[in-house]
Amino acid sequence: MPVINVDDLTDKDKAVMEVNQLKIEVKLERWLTSKCCEEIKDYIQEGVEEDTLVKGISEEKNPFKEKGGCVIC
């Protein structure tokens, strides 16, 4: 898709682009926010057991754990 510089378009061209975009948007299925929030919450709760951000990384699988202590002589 070519890049269009909006500053170079006439007011009519801008209006046509806006109308075309609105025609696309009016066809989109709209959902209630409350329904979307419930679905997102359920999705997150389903995967909470495997989520490392929630339960952390086990010491055996942690690639960033220190291999040994630091000794200053």
Predicted model as a PDB file, atoms N, CA, C, CB and O in Angstrom, pLDDT in the B-factor column:
MODEL        1                                                                  
ATOM      1  N   MET A   1       0.838  -1.173   0.000  1.00 65.00           N  
ATOM      2  CA  MET A   1       0.000   0.000   0.000  1.00 65.00           C  
ATOM      3  C   MET A   1       0.888   1.243   0.000  1.00 65.00           C  
ATOM      4  CB  MET A   1      -0.956  -0.006   1.214  1.00 65.00           C  
ATOM      5  O   MET A   1       1.762   1.381   0.856  1.00 65.00           O  
ATOM      6  N   PRO A   2       0.672   2.133  -0.940  1.00 75.00           N  
ATOM      7  CA  PRO A   2       1.536   3.315  -1.030  1.00 75.00           C  
ATOM      8  C   PRO A   2       1.280   4.285   0.128  1.00 75.00           C  
ATOM      9  CB  PRO A   2       1.316   4.031  -2.372  1.00 75.00           C  
ATOM     10  O   PRO A   2       0.179   4.361   0.672  1.00 75.00           O  
ATOM     11  N   VAL A   3       2.319   5.011   0.478  1.00 82.00           N  
ATOM     12  CA  VAL A   3       2.210   6.017   1.529  1.00 82.00           C  
ATOM     13  C   VAL A   3       1.625   7.280   0.928  1.00 82.00           C  
ATOM     14  CB  VAL A   3       3.591   6.302   2.187  1.00 82.00           C  
ATOM     15  O   VAL A   3       2.063   7.748  -0.123  1.00 82.00           O  
ATOM     16  N   ILE A   4       0.615   7.832   1.619  1.00 82.00           N  
ATOM     17  CA  ILE A   4      -0.047   9.026   1.113  1.00 82.00           C  
ATOM     18  C   ILE A   4       0.253  10.181   2.065  1.00 82.00           C  
ATOM     19  CB  ILE A   4      -1.590   8.799   0.965  1.00 82.00           C  
ATOM     20  O   ILE A   4       0.039  10.065   3.272  1.00 82.00           O  
ATOM     21  N   ASN A   5       0.743  11.282   1.532  1.00 85.00           N  
ATOM     22  CA  ASN A   5       0.971  12.477   2.320  1.00 85.00           C  
ATOM     23  C   ASN A   5      -0.342  13.256   2.353  1.00 85.00           C  
ATOM     24  CB  ASN A   5       2.145  13.341   1.732  1.00 85.00           C  
ATOM     25  O   ASN A   5      -0.778  13.796   1.336  1.00 85.00           O  
ATOM     26  N   VAL A   6      -0.960  13.310   3.517  1.00 82.00           N  
ATOM     27  CA  VAL A   6      -2.280  13.929   3.653  1.00 82.00           C  
ATOM     28  C   VAL A   6      -2.219  15.422   3.350  1.00 82.00           C  
ATOM     29  CB  VAL A   6      -2.836  13.701   5.065  1.00 82.00           C  
ATOM     30  O   VAL A   6      -3.204  16.002   2.894  1.00 82.00           O  
ATOM     31  N   ASP A   7      -1.090  16.038   3.595  1.00 84.00           N  
ATOM     32  CA  ASP A   7      -0.962  17.478   3.336  1.00 84.00           C  
ATOM     33  C   ASP A   7      -1.082  17.799   1.851  1.00 84.00           C  
ATOM     34  CB  ASP A   7       0.373  17.994   3.866  1.00 84.00           C  
ATOM     35  O   ASP A   7      -1.450  18.916   1.485  1.00 84.00           O  
ATOM     36  N   ASP A   8      -0.776  16.835   1.001  1.00 86.00           N  
ATOM     37  CA  ASP A   8      -0.828  17.058  -0.445  1.00 86.00           C  
ATOM     38  C   ASP A   8      -2.216  16.822  -1.035  1.00 86.00           C  
ATOM     39  CB  ASP A   8       0.170  16.161  -1.134  1.00 86.00           C  
ATOM     40  O   ASP A   8      -2.430  17.095  -2.216  1.00 86.00           O  
ATOM     41  N   LEU A   9      -3.159  16.322  -0.243  1.00 88.00           N  
ATOM     42  CA  LEU A   9      -4.498  16.011  -0.746  1.00 88.00           C  
ATOM     43  C   LEU A   9      -5.401  17.240  -0.686  1.00 88.00           C  
ATOM     44  CB  LEU A   9      -5.119  14.858   0.058  1.00 88.00           C  
ATOM     45  O   LEU A   9      -5.232  18.122   0.156  1.00 88.00           O  
ATOM     46  N   THR A  10      -6.364  17.269  -1.606  1.00 92.00           N  
ATOM     47  CA  THR A  10      -7.362  18.334  -1.564  1.00 92.00           C  
ATOM     48  C   THR A  10      -8.378  18.013  -0.481  1.00 92.00           C  
ATOM     49  CB  THR A  10      -8.059  18.508  -2.942  1.00 92.00           C  
ATOM     50  O   THR A  10      -8.435  16.888   0.015  1.00 92.00           O  
ATOM     51  N   ASP A  11      -9.175  19.002  -0.120  1.00 93.00           N  
ATOM     52  CA  ASP A  11     -10.207  18.788   0.898  1.00 93.00           C  
ATOM     53  C   ASP A  11     -11.198  17.713   0.454  1.00 93.00           C  
ATOM     54  CB  ASP A  11     -10.950  20.103   1.193  1.00 93.00           C  
ATOM     55  O   ASP A  11     -11.690  16.938   1.273  1.00 93.00           O  
ATOM     56  N   LYS A  12     -11.487  17.673  -0.850  1.00 95.00           N  
ATOM     57  CA  LYS A  12     -12.407  16.660  -1.374  1.00 95.00           C  
ATOM     58  C   LYS A  12     -11.813  15.266  -1.212  1.00 95.00           C  
ATOM     59  CB  LYS A  12     -12.731  16.932  -2.858  1.00 95.00           C  
ATOM     60  O   LYS A  12     -12.505  14.336  -0.798  1.00 95.00           O  
ATOM     61  N   ASP A  13     -10.515  15.120  -1.540  1.00 92.00           N  
ATOM     62  CA  ASP A  13      -9.851  13.816  -1.395  1.00 92.00           C  
ATOM     63  C   ASP A  13      -9.848  13.360   0.065  1.00 92.00           C  
ATOM     64  CB  ASP A  13      -8.404  13.887  -1.927  1.00 92.00           C  
ATOM     65  O   ASP A  13     -10.065  12.184   0.354  1.00 92.00           O  
ATOM     66  N   LYS A  14      -9.601  14.300   0.984  1.00 93.00           N  
ATOM     67  CA  LYS A  14      -9.612  13.960   2.412  1.00 93.00           C  
ATOM     68  C   LYS A  14     -11.000  13.505   2.844  1.00 93.00           C  
ATOM     69  CB  LYS A  14      -9.159  15.165   3.263  1.00 93.00           C  
ATOM     70  O   LYS A  14     -11.143  12.550   3.609  1.00 93.00           O  
ATOM     71  N   ALA A  15     -12.032  14.205   2.343  1.00 94.00           N  
ATOM     72  CA  ALA A  15     -13.405  13.839   2.702  1.00 94.00           C  
ATOM     73  C   ALA A  15     -13.757  12.457   2.156  1.00 94.00           C  
ATOM     74  CB  ALA A  15     -14.400  14.888   2.170  1.00 94.00           C  
ATOM     75  O   ALA A  15     -14.416  11.669   2.835  1.00 94.00           O  
ATOM     76  N   VAL A  16     -13.319  12.163   0.931  1.00 95.00           N  
ATOM     77  CA  VAL A  16     -13.586  10.851   0.334  1.00 95.00           C  
ATOM     78  C   VAL A  16     -12.910   9.752   1.144  1.00 95.00           C  
ATOM     79  CB  VAL A  16     -13.103  10.810  -1.131  1.00 95.00           C  
ATOM     80  O   VAL A  16     -13.505   8.704   1.393  1.00 95.00           O  
ATOM     81  N   MET A  17     -11.662   9.991   1.557  1.00 92.00           N  
ATOM     82  CA  MET A  17     -10.956   9.001   2.372  1.00 92.00           C  
ATOM     83  C   MET A  17     -11.672   8.781   3.703  1.00 92.00           C  
ATOM     84  CB  MET A  17      -9.504   9.444   2.620  1.00 92.00           C  
ATOM     85  O   MET A  17     -11.796   7.648   4.168  1.00 92.00           O  
ATOM     86  N   GLU A  18     -12.135   9.856   4.304  1.00 95.00           N  
ATOM     87  CA  GLU A  18     -12.830   9.732   5.590  1.00 95.00           C  
ATOM     88  C   GLU A  18     -14.141   8.964   5.444  1.00 95.00           C  
ATOM     89  CB  GLU A  18     -13.102  11.118   6.184  1.00 95.00           C  
ATOM     90  O   GLU A  18     -14.467   8.118   6.278  1.00 95.00           O  
ATOM     91  N   VAL A  19     -14.885   9.259   4.389  1.00 97.00           N  
ATOM     92  CA  VAL A  19     -16.139   8.537   4.142  1.00 97.00           C  
ATOM     93  C   VAL A  19     -15.872   7.054   3.906  1.00 97.00           C  
ATOM     94  CB  VAL A  19     -16.881   9.140   2.933  1.00 97.00           C  
ATOM     95  O   VAL A  19     -16.608   6.209   4.416  1.00 97.00           O  
ATOM     96  N   ASN A  20     -14.842   6.729   3.150  1.00 96.00           N  
ATOM     97  CA  ASN A  20     -14.502   5.325   2.897  1.00 96.00           C  
ATOM     98  C   ASN A  20     -14.129   4.616   4.202  1.00 96.00           C  
ATOM     99  CB  ASN A  20     -13.338   5.225   1.884  1.00 96.00           C  
ATOM    100  O   ASN A  20     -14.527   3.473   4.425  1.00 96.00           O  
ATOM    101  N   GLN A  21     -13.367   5.295   5.060  1.00 96.00           N  
ATOM    102  CA  GLN A  21     -13.000   4.704   6.345  1.00 96.00           C  
ATOM    103  C   GLN A  21     -14.235   4.491   7.211  1.00 96.00           C  
ATOM    104  CB  GLN A  21     -11.986   5.594   7.078  1.00 96.00           C  
ATOM    105  O   GLN A  21     -14.359   3.452   7.859  1.00 96.00           O  
ATOM    106  N   LEU A  22     -15.136   5.444   7.232  1.00 97.00           N  
ATOM    107  CA  LEU A  22     -16.360   5.310   8.024  1.00 97.00           C  
ATOM    108  C   LEU A  22     -17.236   4.170   7.506  1.00 97.00           C  
ATOM    109  CB  LEU A  22     -17.148   6.623   8.009  1.00 97.00           C  
ATOM    110  O   LEU A  22     -17.887   3.485   8.294  1.00 97.00           O  
ATOM    111  N   LYS A  23     -17.257   3.963   6.190  1.00 97.00           N  
ATOM    112  CA  LYS A  23     -18.014   2.842   5.623  1.00 97.00           C  
ATOM    113  C   LYS A  23     -17.442   1.508   6.104  1.00 97.00           C  
ATOM    114  CB  LYS A  23     -17.998   2.903   4.079  1.00 97.00           C  
ATOM    115  O   LYS A  23     -18.193   0.570   6.372  1.00 97.00           O  
ATOM    116  N   ILE A  24     -16.119   1.424   6.214  1.00 96.00           N  
ATOM    117  CA  ILE A  24     -15.483   0.202   6.716  1.00 96.00           C  
ATOM    118  C   ILE A  24     -15.835   0.003   8.191  1.00 96.00           C  
ATOM    119  CB  ILE A  24     -13.939   0.266   6.528  1.00 96.00           C  
ATOM    120  O   ILE A  24     -16.186  -1.099   8.614  1.00 96.00           O  
ATOM    121  N   GLU A  25     -15.734   1.083   8.962  1.00 95.00           N  
ATOM    122  CA  GLU A  25     -15.962   0.982  10.404  1.00 95.00           C  
ATOM    123  C   GLU A  25     -17.406   0.661  10.758  1.00 95.00           C  
ATOM    124  CB  GLU A  25     -15.560   2.264  11.074  1.00 95.00           C  
ATOM    125  O   GLU A  25     -17.659  -0.004  11.762  1.00 95.00           O  
ATOM    126  N   VAL A  26     -18.348   1.117   9.961  1.00 96.00           N  
ATOM    127  CA  VAL A  26     -19.757   0.872  10.279  1.00 96.00           C  
ATOM    128  C   VAL A  26     -20.115  -0.612  10.131  1.00 96.00           C  
ATOM    129  CB  VAL A  26     -20.660   1.723   9.372  1.00 96.00           C  
ATOM    130  O   VAL A  26     -21.095  -1.077  10.713  1.00 96.00           O  
ATOM    131  N   LYS A  27     -19.319  -1.350   9.352  1.00 95.00           N  
ATOM    132  CA  LYS A  27     -19.577  -2.775   9.155  1.00 95.00           C  
ATOM    133  C   LYS A  27     -19.008  -3.641  10.278  1.00 95.00           C  
ATOM    134  CB  LYS A  27     -18.999  -3.219   7.834  1.00 95.00           C  
ATOM    135  O   LYS A  27     -19.331  -4.826  10.366  1.00 95.00           O  
ATOM    136  N   LEU A  28     -18.163  -3.063  11.136  1.00 94.00           N  
ATOM    137  CA  LEU A  28     -17.550  -3.835  12.213  1.00 94.00           C  
ATOM    138  C   LEU A  28     -18.574  -4.220  13.268  1.00 94.00           C  
ATOM    139  CB  LEU A  28     -16.416  -3.046  12.854  1.00 94.00           C  
ATOM    140  O   LEU A  28     -19.457  -3.438  13.621  1.00 94.00           O  
ATOM    141  N   GLU A  29     -18.435  -5.446  13.761  1.00 92.00           N  
ATOM    142  CA  GLU A  29     -19.308  -5.897  14.840  1.00 92.00           C  
ATOM    143  C   GLU A  29     -18.859  -5.242  16.142  1.00 92.00           C  
ATOM    144  CB  GLU A  29     -19.293  -7.454  14.964  1.00 92.00           C  
ATOM    145  O   GLU A  29     -17.675  -5.270  16.478  1.00 92.00           O  
ATOM    146  N   ARG A  30     -19.788  -4.660  16.863  1.00 91.00           N  
ATOM    147  CA  ARG A  30     -19.453  -3.979  18.104  1.00 91.00           C  
ATOM    148  C   ARG A  30     -19.901  -4.833  19.281  1.00 91.00           C  
ATOM    149  CB  ARG A  30     -20.106  -2.578  18.161  1.00 91.00           C  
ATOM    150  O   ARG A  30     -20.968  -5.444  19.241  1.00 91.00           O  
ATOM    151  N   TRP A  31     -19.086  -4.874  20.323  1.00 90.00           N  
ATOM    152  CA  TRP A  31     -19.389  -5.652  21.512  1.00 90.00           C  
ATOM    153  C   TRP A  31     -19.489  -4.720  22.713  1.00 90.00           C  
ATOM    154  CB  TRP A  31     -18.317  -6.740  21.749  1.00 90.00           C  
ATOM    155  O   TRP A  31     -18.861  -3.662  22.752  1.00 90.00           O  
ATOM    156  N   LEU A  32     -20.280  -5.127  23.677  1.00 92.00           N  
ATOM    157  CA  LEU A  32     -20.360  -4.370  24.917  1.00 92.00           C  
ATOM    158  C   LEU A  32     -19.049  -4.511  25.677  1.00 92.00           C  
ATOM    159  CB  LEU A  32     -21.551  -4.846  25.783  1.00 92.00           C  
ATOM    160  O   LEU A  32     -18.456  -5.588  25.722  1.00 92.00           O  
ATOM    161  N   THR A  33     -18.611  -3.421  26.268  1.00 92.00           N  
ATOM    162  CA  THR A  33     -17.368  -3.451  27.028  1.00 92.00           C  
ATOM    163  C   THR A  33     -17.455  -4.439  28.176  1.00 92.00           C  
ATOM    164  CB  THR A  33     -17.034  -2.063  27.556  1.00 92.00           C  
ATOM    165  O   THR A  33     -16.485  -5.136  28.473  1.00 92.00           O  
ATOM    166  N   SER A  34     -18.609  -4.505  28.823  1.00 90.00           N  
ATOM    167  CA  SER A  34     -18.770  -5.424  29.958  1.00 90.00           C  
ATOM    168  C   SER A  34     -18.587  -6.876  29.519  1.00 90.00           C  
ATOM    169  CB  SER A  34     -20.155  -5.240  30.608  1.00 90.00           C  
ATOM    170  O   SER A  34     -18.017  -7.676  30.260  1.00 90.00           O  
ATOM    171  N   LYS A  35     -19.065  -7.226  28.322  1.00 91.00           N  
ATOM    172  CA  LYS A  35     -18.902  -8.585  27.808  1.00 91.00           C  
ATOM    173  C   LYS A  35     -17.435  -8.858  27.485  1.00 91.00           C  
ATOM    174  CB  LYS A  35     -19.778  -8.801  26.555  1.00 91.00           C  
ATOM    175  O   LYS A  35     -16.919  -9.929  27.806  1.00 91.00           O  
ATOM    176  N   CYS A  36     -16.761  -7.898  26.853  1.00 93.00           N  
ATOM    177  CA  CYS A  36     -15.341  -8.065  26.503  1.00 93.00           C  
ATOM    178  C   CYS A  36     -14.494  -8.226  27.765  1.00 93.00           C  
ATOM    179  CB  CYS A  36     -14.837  -6.857  25.672  1.00 93.00           C  
ATOM    180  O   CYS A  36     -13.595  -9.065  27.811  1.00 93.00           O  
ATOM    181  N   CYS A  37     -14.783  -7.426  28.779  1.00 94.00           N  
ATOM    182  CA  CYS A  37     -14.011  -7.492  30.025  1.00 94.00           C  
ATOM    183  C   CYS A  37     -14.172  -8.852  30.691  1.00 94.00           C  
ATOM    184  CB  CYS A  37     -14.446  -6.377  30.990  1.00 94.00           C  
ATOM    185  O   CYS A  37     -13.203  -9.410  31.205  1.00 94.00           O  
ATOM    186  N   GLU A  38     -15.372  -9.379  30.686  1.00 93.00           N  
ATOM    187  CA  GLU A  38     -15.609 -10.706  31.272  1.00 93.00           C  
ATOM    188  C   GLU A  38     -14.818 -11.779  30.522  1.00 93.00           C  
ATOM    189  CB  GLU A  38     -17.119 -11.046  31.251  1.00 93.00           C  
ATOM    190  O   GLU A  38     -14.204 -12.649  31.140  1.00 93.00           O  
ATOM    191  N   GLU A  39     -14.834 -11.715  29.200  1.00 93.00           N  
ATOM    192  CA  GLU A  39     -14.109 -12.704  28.398  1.00 93.00           C  
ATOM    193  C   GLU A  39     -12.600 -12.605  28.620  1.00 93.00           C  
ATOM    194  CB  GLU A  39     -14.431 -12.521  26.911  1.00 93.00           C  
ATOM    195  O   GLU A  39     -11.917 -13.625  28.714  1.00 93.00           O  
ATOM    196  N   ILE A  40     -12.089 -11.400  28.702  1.00 93.00           N  
ATOM    197  CA  ILE A  40     -10.654 -11.218  28.947  1.00 93.00           C  
ATOM    198  C   ILE A  40     -10.291 -11.737  30.327  1.00 93.00           C  
ATOM    199  CB  ILE A  40     -10.255  -9.733  28.814  1.00 93.00           C  
ATOM    200  O   ILE A  40      -9.266 -12.399  30.491  1.00 93.00           O  
ATOM    201  N   LYS A  41     -11.117 -11.444  31.317  1.00 93.00           N  
ATOM    202  CA  LYS A  41     -10.864 -11.908  32.685  1.00 93.00           C  
ATOM    203  C   LYS A  41     -10.868 -13.434  32.732  1.00 93.00           C  
ATOM    204  CB  LYS A  41     -11.923 -11.336  33.662  1.00 93.00           C  
ATOM    205  O   LYS A  41      -9.994 -14.036  33.354  1.00 93.00           O  
ATOM    206  N   ASP A  42     -11.839 -14.058  32.083  1.00 94.00           N  
ATOM    207  CA  ASP A  42     -11.905 -15.521  32.062  1.00 94.00           C  
ATOM    208  C   ASP A  42     -10.684 -16.121  31.369  1.00 94.00           C  
ATOM    209  CB  ASP A  42     -13.186 -15.986  31.362  1.00 94.00           C  
ATOM    210  O   ASP A  42     -10.139 -17.123  31.831  1.00 94.00           O  
ATOM    211  N   TYR A  43     -10.255 -15.517  30.269  1.00 92.00           N  
ATOM    212  CA  TYR A  43      -9.084 -15.993  29.530  1.00 92.00           C  
ATOM    213  C   TYR A  43      -7.834 -15.928  30.405  1.00 92.00           C  
ATOM    214  CB  TYR A  43      -8.879 -15.162  28.245  1.00 92.00           C  
ATOM    215  O   TYR A  43      -7.035 -16.864  30.429  1.00 92.00           O  
ATOM    216  N   ILE A  44      -7.674 -14.832  31.114  1.00 90.00           N  
ATOM    217  CA  ILE A  44      -6.506 -14.671  31.981  1.00 90.00           C  
ATOM    218  C   ILE A  44      -6.533 -15.680  33.120  1.00 90.00           C  
ATOM    219  CB  ILE A  44      -6.444 -13.246  32.543  1.00 90.00           C  
ATOM    220  O   ILE A  44      -5.504 -16.267  33.453  1.00 90.00           O  
ATOM    221  N   GLN A  45      -7.698 -15.886  33.717  1.00 91.00           N  
ATOM    222  CA  GLN A  45      -7.804 -16.813  34.838  1.00 91.00           C  
ATOM    223  C   GLN A  45      -7.591 -18.264  34.407  1.00 91.00           C  
ATOM    224  CB  GLN A  45      -9.161 -16.668  35.503  1.00 91.00           C  
ATOM    225  O   GLN A  45      -7.131 -19.080  35.206  1.00 91.00           O  
ATOM    226  N   GLU A  46      -7.915 -18.594  33.166  1.00 92.00           N  
ATOM    227  CA  GLU A  46      -7.684 -19.947  32.664  1.00 92.00           C  
ATOM    228  C   GLU A  46      -6.191 -20.270  32.589  1.00 92.00           C  
ATOM    229  CB  GLU A  46      -8.325 -20.114  31.286  1.00 92.00           C  
ATOM    230  O   GLU A  46      -5.796 -21.413  32.821  1.00 92.00           O  
ATOM    231  N   GLY A  47      -5.368 -19.285  32.270  1.00 89.00           N  
ATOM    232  CA  GLY A  47      -3.950 -19.530  32.087  1.00 89.00           C  
ATOM    233  C   GLY A  47      -3.086 -19.122  33.261  1.00 89.00           C  
ATOM    234  O   GLY A  47      -1.861 -19.095  33.142  1.00 89.00           O  
ATOM    235  N   VAL A  48      -3.698 -18.801  34.399  1.00 88.00           N  
ATOM    236  CA  VAL A  48      -2.923 -18.280  35.524  1.00 88.00           C  
ATOM    237  C   VAL A  48      -1.941 -19.309  36.080  1.00 88.00           C  
ATOM    238  CB  VAL A  48      -3.857 -17.820  36.626  1.00 88.00           C  
ATOM    239  O   VAL A  48      -0.898 -18.926  36.610  1.00 88.00           O  
ATOM    240  N   GLU A  49      -2.240 -20.588  35.976  1.00 86.00           N  
ATOM    241  CA  GLU A  49      -1.347 -21.630  36.498  1.00 86.00           C  
ATOM    242  C   GLU A  49      -0.050 -21.726  35.713  1.00 86.00           C  
ATOM    243  CB  GLU A  49      -2.047 -22.973  36.480  1.00 86.00           C  
ATOM    244  O   GLU A  49       0.983 -22.087  36.277  1.00 86.00           O  
ATOM    245  N   GLU A  50      -0.080 -21.407  34.411  1.00 85.00           N  
ATOM    246  CA  GLU A  50       1.108 -21.490  33.581  1.00 85.00           C  
ATOM    247  C   GLU A  50       1.795 -20.134  33.405  1.00 85.00           C  
ATOM    248  CB  GLU A  50       0.747 -22.061  32.233  1.00 85.00           C  
ATOM    249  O   GLU A  50       2.840 -20.054  32.760  1.00 85.00           O  
ATOM    250  N   ASP A  51       1.232 -19.087  33.960  1.00 86.00           N  
ATOM    251  CA  ASP A  51       1.750 -17.737  33.749  1.00 86.00           C  
ATOM    252  C   ASP A  51       2.942 -17.467  34.657  1.00 86.00           C  
ATOM    253  CB  ASP A  51       0.653 -16.695  33.993  1.00 86.00           C  
ATOM    254  O   ASP A  51       2.801 -17.404  35.879  1.00 86.00           O  
ATOM    255  N   THR A  52       4.110 -17.308  34.055  1.00 81.00           N  
ATOM    256  CA  THR A  52       5.314 -17.077  34.847  1.00 81.00           C  
ATOM    257  C   THR A  52       5.329 -15.693  35.488  1.00 81.00           C  
ATOM    258  CB  THR A  52       6.542 -17.251  33.984  1.00 81.00           C  
ATOM    259  O   THR A  52       6.019 -15.482  36.485  1.00 81.00           O  
ATOM    260  N   LEU A  53       4.582 -14.757  34.929  1.00 84.00           N  
ATOM    261  CA  LEU A  53       4.513 -13.440  35.554  1.00 84.00           C  
ATOM    262  C   LEU A  53       3.730 -13.477  36.856  1.00 84.00           C  
ATOM    263  CB  LEU A  53       3.886 -12.440  34.602  1.00 84.00           C  
ATOM    264  O   LEU A  53       3.944 -12.640  37.733  1.00 84.00           O  
ATOM    265  N   VAL A  54       2.827 -14.435  36.988  1.00 81.00           N  
ATOM    266  CA  VAL A  54       2.016 -14.549  38.202  1.00 81.00           C  
ATOM    267  C   VAL A  54       2.711 -15.420  39.235  1.00 81.00           C  
ATOM    268  CB  VAL A  54       0.631 -15.122  37.874  1.00 81.00           C  
ATOM    269  O   VAL A  54       2.825 -15.037  40.400  1.00 81.00           O  
ATOM    270  N   LYS A  55       3.179 -16.597  38.811  1.00 81.00           N  
ATOM    271  CA  LYS A  55       3.731 -17.534  39.788  1.00 81.00           C  
ATOM    272  C   LYS A  55       5.249 -17.537  39.859  1.00 81.00           C  
ATOM    273  CB  LYS A  55       3.260 -18.907  39.477  1.00 81.00           C  
ATOM    274  O   LYS A  55       5.818 -18.155  40.759  1.00 81.00           O  
ATOM    275  N   GLY A  56       5.910 -16.872  38.943  1.00 82.00           N  
ATOM    276  CA  GLY A  56       7.360 -16.814  38.965  1.00 82.00           C  
ATOM    277  C   GLY A  56       7.991 -17.979  38.225  1.00 82.00           C  
ATOM    278  O   GLY A  56       7.298 -18.885  37.763  1.00 82.00           O  
ATOM    279  N   ILE A  57       9.310 -17.947  38.117  1.00 80.00           N  
ATOM    280  CA  ILE A  57      10.057 -18.988  37.423  1.00 80.00           C  
ATOM    281  C   ILE A  57      10.684 -19.902  38.465  1.00 80.00           C  
ATOM    282  CB  ILE A  57      11.143 -18.378  36.483  1.00 80.00           C  
ATOM    283  O   ILE A  57      11.271 -19.441  39.443  1.00 80.00           O  
ATOM    284  N   SER A  58      10.551 -21.201  38.239  1.00 80.00           N  
ATOM    285  CA  SER A  58      11.165 -22.139  39.176  1.00 80.00           C  
ATOM    286  C   SER A  58      12.682 -22.037  39.076  1.00 80.00           C  
ATOM    287  CB  SER A  58      10.694 -23.591  38.897  1.00 80.00           C  
ATOM    288  O   SER A  58      13.216 -21.693  38.022  1.00 80.00           O  
ATOM    289  N   GLU A  59      13.369 -22.333  40.162  1.00 79.00           N  
ATOM    290  CA  GLU A  59      14.828 -22.224  40.183  1.00 79.00           C  
ATOM    291  C   GLU A  59      15.492 -23.149  39.165  1.00 79.00           C  
ATOM    292  CB  GLU A  59      15.352 -22.536  41.574  1.00 79.00           C  
ATOM    293  O   GLU A  59      16.542 -22.806  38.623  1.00 79.00           O  
ATOM    294  N   GLU A  60      14.899 -24.318  38.892  1.00 81.00           N  
ATOM    295  CA  GLU A  60      15.488 -25.258  37.947  1.00 81.00           C  
ATOM    296  C   GLU A  60      15.414 -24.732  36.510  1.00 81.00           C  
ATOM    297  CB  GLU A  60      14.788 -26.610  38.047  1.00 81.00           C  
ATOM    298  O   GLU A  60      16.305 -25.010  35.708  1.00 81.00           O  
ATOM    299  N   LYS A  61      14.368 -23.981  36.178  1.00 81.00           N  
ATOM    300  CA  LYS A  61      14.160 -23.531  34.809  1.00 81.00           C  
ATOM    301  C   LYS A  61      14.610 -22.092  34.570  1.00 81.00           C  
ATOM    302  CB  LYS A  61      12.712 -23.666  34.452  1.00 81.00           C  
ATOM    303  O   LYS A  61      14.508 -21.598  33.448  1.00 81.00           O  
ATOM    304  N   ASN A  62      15.102 -21.415  35.598  1.00 82.00           N  
ATOM    305  CA  ASN A  62      15.476 -20.019  35.470  1.00 82.00           C  
ATOM    306  C   ASN A  62      16.833 -19.884  34.770  1.00 82.00           C  
ATOM    307  CB  ASN A  62      15.514 -19.351  36.850  1.00 82.00           C  
ATOM    308  O   ASN A  62      17.862 -20.237  35.346  1.00 82.00           O  
ATOM    309  N   PRO A  63      16.842 -19.376  33.535  1.00 81.00           N  
ATOM    310  CA  PRO A  63      18.117 -19.240  32.814  1.00 81.00           C  
ATOM    311  C   PRO A  63      18.966 -18.084  33.332  1.00 81.00           C  
ATOM    312  CB  PRO A  63      17.857 -19.046  31.334  1.00 81.00           C  
ATOM    313  O   PRO A  63      20.135 -17.974  32.961  1.00 81.00           O  
ATOM    314  N   PHE A  64      18.414 -17.228  34.170  1.00 80.00           N  
ATOM    315  CA  PHE A  64      19.125 -16.046  34.630  1.00 80.00           C  
ATOM    316  C   PHE A  64      19.658 -16.172  36.060  1.00 80.00           C  
ATOM    317  CB  PHE A  64      18.222 -14.858  34.539  1.00 80.00           C  
ATOM    318  O   PHE A  64      20.245 -15.230  36.591  1.00 80.00           O  
ATOM    319  N   LYS A  65      19.457 -17.320  36.671  1.00 78.00           N  
ATOM    320  CA  LYS A  65      19.935 -17.459  38.044  1.00 78.00           C  
ATOM    321  C   LYS A  65      21.466 -17.468  38.054  1.00 78.00           C  
ATOM    322  CB  LYS A  65      19.372 -18.756  38.697  1.00 78.00           C  
ATOM    323  O   LYS A  65      22.111 -17.881  37.091  1.00 78.00           O  
ATOM    324  N   GLU A  66      22.015 -17.007  39.157  1.00 77.00           N  
ATOM    325  CA  GLU A  66      23.466 -16.935  39.268  1.00 77.00           C  
ATOM    326  C   GLU A  66      24.055 -18.334  39.361  1.00 77.00           C  
ATOM    327  CB  GLU A  66      23.878 -16.098  40.489  1.00 77.00           C  
ATOM    328  O   GLU A  66      23.548 -19.193  40.083  1.00 77.00           O  
ATOM    329  N   LYS A  67      25.140 -18.548  38.612  1.00 75.00           N  
ATOM    330  CA  LYS A  67      25.769 -19.859  38.586  1.00 75.00           C  
ATOM    331  C   LYS A  67      26.572 -20.108  39.869  1.00 75.00           C  
ATOM    332  CB  LYS A  67      26.677 -19.985  37.357  1.00 75.00           C  
ATOM    333  O   LYS A  67      26.682 -21.241  40.336  1.00 75.00           O  
ATOM    334  N   GLY A  68      27.100 -19.081  40.399  1.00 71.00           N  
ATOM    335  CA  GLY A  68      27.899 -19.220  41.619  1.00 71.00           C  
ATOM    336  C   GLY A  68      27.933 -17.892  42.341  1.00 71.00           C  
ATOM    337  O   GLY A  68      27.552 -16.858  41.794  1.00 71.00           O  
ATOM    338  N   GLY A  69      28.387 -17.935  43.554  1.00 70.00           N  
ATOM    339  CA  GLY A  69      28.456 -16.697  44.320  1.00 70.00           C  
ATOM    340  C   GLY A  69      29.648 -15.857  43.917  1.00 70.00           C  
ATOM    341  O   GLY A  69      30.570 -16.341  43.261  1.00 70.00           O  
ATOM    342  N   CYS A  70      29.624 -14.635  44.302  1.00 72.00           N  
ATOM    343  CA  CYS A  70      30.698 -13.710  44.018  1.00 72.00           C  
ATOM    344  C   CYS A  70      31.658 -13.715  45.212  1.00 72.00           C  
ATOM    345  CB  CYS A  70      30.147 -12.276  43.732  1.00 72.00           C  
ATOM    346  O   CYS A  70      31.233 -13.554  46.355  1.00 72.00           O  
ATOM    347  N   VAL A  71      32.925 -13.894  44.946  1.00 74.00           N  
ATOM    348  CA  VAL A  71      33.924 -13.949  46.006  1.00 74.00           C  
ATOM    349  C   VAL A  71      34.917 -12.811  45.777  1.00 74.00           C  
ATOM    350  CB  VAL A  71      34.650 -15.342  46.039  1.00 74.00           C  
ATOM    351  O   VAL A  71      35.523 -12.699  44.711  1.00 74.00           O  
ATOM    352  N   ILE A  72      35.066 -11.981  46.790  1.00 78.00           N  
ATOM    353  CA  ILE A  72      36.026 -10.882  46.717  1.00 78.00           C  
ATOM    354  C   ILE A  72      37.218 -11.236  47.577  1.00 78.00           C  
ATOM    355  CB  ILE A  72      35.390  -9.534  47.172  1.00 78.00           C  
ATOM    356  O   ILE A  72      37.062 -11.510  48.767  1.00 78.00           O  
ATOM    357  N   CYS A  73      38.405 -11.236  46.999  1.00 71.00           N  
ATOM    358  CA  CYS A  73      39.605 -11.601  47.744  1.00 71.00           C  
ATOM    359  C   CYS A  73      40.412 -10.379  48.105  1.00 71.00           C  
ATOM    360  CB  CYS A  73      40.458 -12.567  46.946  1.00 71.00           C  
ATOM    361  O   CYS A  73      41.462 -10.496  48.737  1.00 71.00           O  
TER     362      CYS A  73                                                      
ENDMDL                                                                          
END                                                                             
